[in-house]
Amino acid sequence: MQNDESPVRIDSWIWSVRLTKTRSLAATACRAGHVRLNGERAKPAQTVKPGDEVRLRQAGRERIVVVKQLVRKRVGAPVAAECYVDNSPPPPPREAVAPVGVRDRGTGRPTKRDRREMEQLRGH
């Protein structure tokens, strides 16, 4: 765990608590404006402190977390979950995926009729 007095960069903290896969992806998200710290756009080198609200937009979803604990090094998932309070809205329900026309291997190219049936299944 990290001592609360030493400052931690926001990109490093986001990576440490496993909100992004790499620190460079976290820094890129900050530069692109996908990270907000207490409502303001965050730069990668901005420091976080306990009680700060971090909003991270990724993959069409917004994660809203409140910093509980500062960590500088990447930690395991159970420890990372203790470092923040997750106030994110629940993910949208998975829509029933339309069945994709699956063809048997070796049956050749689909005929015009086959293509029409596949397009109808996809809703085109």
C-alpha positions as CSV (number, residue, x, y, z in Angstrom):
1,M,0.0,0.0,0.0
2,Q,1.0,3.6,-0.5
3,N,1.6,6.2,2.1
4,D,-1.2,8.9,1.9
5,E,1.2,11.8,2.1
6,S,3.1,11.2,-1.2
7,P,1.2,12.3,-4.3
8,V,0.2,9.8,-7.0
9,R,-0.4,10.7,-10.6
10,I,-3.9,10.0,-11.9
11,D,-2.8,7.9,-14.8
12,S,-0.7,5.8,-12.5
13,W,-3.5,5.3,-10.0
14,I,-6.0,4.4,-12.7
15,W,-3.6,1.7,-13.9
16,S,-2.7,0.6,-10.4
17,V,-6.3,-0.2,-9.4
18,R,-6.9,-2.0,-12.7
19,L,-9.3,0.4,-14.4
20,T,-7.1,0.3,-17.5
21,K,-4.7,-2.4,-18.8
22,T,-1.6,-0.3,-19.1
23,R,-0.4,3.0,-17.7
24,S,0.1,4.4,-21.2
25,L,-3.6,3.6,-22.0
26,A,-4.5,5.5,-18.9
27,A,-2.4,8.5,-19.9
28,T,-3.8,8.4,-23.5
29,A,-7.4,8.4,-22.0
30,C,-6.5,11.4,-19.9
31,R,-5.1,13.3,-22.9
32,A,-8.2,12.4,-25.0
33,G,-10.5,13.9,-22.3
34,H,-12.0,10.5,-21.2
35,V,-10.9,11.0,-17.6
36,R,-12.4,13.6,-15.2
37,L,-11.2,14.4,-11.7
38,N,-13.9,16.0,-9.6
39,G,-15.8,17.1,-12.7
40,E,-12.8,18.7,-14.4
41,R,-10.8,17.2,-17.3
42,A,-7.7,15.5,-15.9
43,K,-4.2,15.6,-17.3
44,P,-2.1,12.5,-16.9
45,A,0.3,14.1,-14.3
46,Q,-2.5,15.5,-12.1
47,T,-2.4,14.1,-8.6
48,V,-5.2,12.3,-6.8
49,K,-6.0,12.2,-3.1
50,P,-8.5,10.2,-1.0
51,G,-12.1,11.4,-1.5
52,D,-11.5,12.5,-5.1
53,E,-14.1,11.4,-7.7
54,V,-12.7,9.9,-10.9
55,R,-14.8,9.4,-14.0
56,L,-13.4,7.2,-16.7
57,R,-15.1,6.7,-20.1
58,Q,-14.1,3.5,-21.9
59,A,-15.8,1.1,-24.2
60,G,-19.0,3.2,-24.4
61,R,-19.4,3.0,-20.6
62,E,-18.6,5.4,-17.8
63,R,-16.9,4.2,-14.6
64,I,-17.4,6.5,-11.6
65,V,-15.1,5.7,-8.7
66,V,-14.2,7.6,-5.4
67,V,-10.6,7.2,-4.3
68,K,-10.4,5.5,-0.9
69,Q,-6.7,4.6,-0.9
70,L,-3.6,5.7,-2.9
71,V,-1.5,3.0,-4.5
72,R,1.4,3.6,-6.8
73,K,2.3,0.0,-7.9
74,R,-0.2,-2.3,-9.7
75,V,-2.0,-4.5,-7.2
76,G,-4.1,-7.6,-7.4
77,A,-7.8,-7.4,-8.2
78,P,-9.0,-8.0,-4.6
79,V,-6.7,-5.3,-3.2
80,A,-7.6,-2.9,-6.0
81,A,-11.3,-3.3,-5.2
82,E,-10.5,-2.0,-1.7
83,C,-8.8,1.2,-3.0
84,Y,-12.0,2.8,-4.4
85,V,-15.7,2.9,-4.1
86,D,-17.5,2.1,-7.3
87,N,-20.5,4.4,-8.0
88,S,-20.8,3.4,-11.6
89,P,-24.2,2.7,-13.1
90,P,-24.8,-1.0,-13.8
91,P,-23.7,-2.1,-17.3
92,P,-26.5,-2.2,-19.8
93,P,-28.2,-5.6,-20.2
94,R,-26.8,-7.7,-22.9
95,E,-29.3,-7.7,-25.8
96,A,-30.3,-11.0,-27.2
97,V,-27.7,-11.5,-29.9
98,A,-29.4,-12.2,-33.2
99,P,-28.4,-15.7,-34.4
100,V,-25.9,-15.3,-37.1
101,G,-26.3,-17.6,-40.1
102,V,-23.8,-20.3,-39.4
103,R,-22.9,-22.5,-42.4
104,D,-21.4,-25.9,-42.3
105,R,-17.7,-26.1,-43.2
106,G,-17.1,-27.1,-46.7
107,T,-20.5,-26.2,-48.1
108,G,-19.1,-23.6,-50.5
109,R,-20.2,-20.0,-51.0
110,P,-23.6,-19.0,-49.9
111,T,-26.2,-18.8,-52.6
112,K,-28.3,-15.6,-53.1
113,R,-31.1,-17.3,-51.2
114,D,-28.7,-18.1,-48.3
115,R,-27.5,-14.5,-48.2
116,R,-31.0,-13.1,-48.1
117,E,-31.8,-15.4,-45.2
118,M,-28.6,-14.3,-43.3
119,E,-29.5,-10.6,-43.9
120,Q,-33.0,-11.2,-42.7
121,L,-31.6,-12.8,-39.5
122,R,-29.3,-9.8,-39.0
123,G,-32.3,-7.4,-39.5
124,H,-31.0,-5.7,-42.6
